[in-house]
Amino acid sequence: MQSDNPRLTVLPAGRTGPRDRPTLLLTGGSGVLGRALIDELAPDFDLLCLRRNTPLRDPRVREIQGDLVAPRFGLSPLAWHELALEVDVVLHSAAETNWRTPPEDIVRTNLRGTDAMLDLAARADAPLYLVSTAFVANAPTEEDHRRFPGAAAYLDSKARAERMTRDAGVPGAIVRPSVVMGDSVTGRIAGQQGLTKTIGSMILGQVPVLPGAPEARIDMVPQDHVARAVGDLVRGGVGDGEYWLTAGKDAIELREFADVCADVAERHGLPRPQRPRLIPVEAVHRLLLPMLEGTALPMAVRRRLEHYAELLLVFQRELPFDTSLGEPHCGTRPSRADLRAALERNAESWAADRAGLLARHRAAGRAPREAAS
């Protein structure tokens, strides 16, 4: 991947000279998967990370401050030219994933960002690896756009970004991870995302109703397995194809997800949460939420139900995904036992981080009995 002619490293200013490792430009380095990708790729690449405002403060990377959706990332023409001279590989992991963002802004960010990275890759004569999502398989309907505009816009933007990448003809590959959970060994994760927040609510017994069928699959893969697969594809110089980084037929079922959270709650001295009542997603919007209009139900509970319904629009599947994990140049495939163990470690990690909150819930749970005695 590296040119026979040494290039000059021009970012940051003052760093010049021949390089002994290829330079990889990474976007989304501050995200959940981005942090795992840095861990995976730092031993083999000179990492250059594009970031907008908050510094990564990681000694293993060099940082470029720029705006992903601005022309040339907001860089001067000279800096843009020098960046193209330096970059050997492009890994585009950044995306707008906040579904509370206006739908038009989600689409704009994800498409303009992909277009800019494709332009840079073509100028640099570098392969581009696009991090998409396995849930492009769940094409949203018109009704989904009305009920869940943010999630639907996210899925549409990802599908369109894939088409842009295929049409551009730039060498590289498209990778489609499912839900990225924390590390398979430590359970640690860089940020609180939808899945992690749901785990916490389940442990605390705050989910009396959960939209979904008991047998529905929640396809989750630990971040280190996803990062290893991406790293293998990049290091192997894979120049085309689409790769599903998913659990496939070994994906956890929704009822098993609930059981794991209940087990962790019990281990931490909380009353074992009553299994959430699982109801069809359709029933949440057609029956449950309208019925609760005007009642004393706290707004936070209502919003939580809406949030879970939106998550499950994207994440829940009755049929398993295909998976590419374990294929040549595509990491290793975790077993069902591996996935359950990873989920348990993720839940335990959440509990360890929220020890004070759990202590308050334990005290609140004991208070009535203590008063009665």
ABEGO torsion letter per residue (X at the ends): XBBABBBBBAOBBGBBEBBABBBBBBBGAABAAAAAAAAAAAAABBBBBBBAABBAGBAABBBBBBBAABBGGGBBAAAAAAAAAABABBBBABBBABAABBAAAAAAAAAAAAAAAAAAAAAAGBBBBBBBBAAAABBBBAAAAAABAAAAAAAAAAAAAAAAAAAAGBBEBBBBBBBBBBBAAAGBBABBBAAAAAAAAAAAGABABBBEBAABBBBBBBAAAAAAAAAAAAAAGBABEBBBBBAEAABBBAAAAAAAAAAAAAAAGBBBBBBBBBBBAAAAAAAAAAAABGBABBAAAAAAAAAAAAAAAAABBABBBBBABGBBGAEBBBBAAAAAAAAAAAAAAAAAAAAAAAAAAAAAAAAAAAAAX
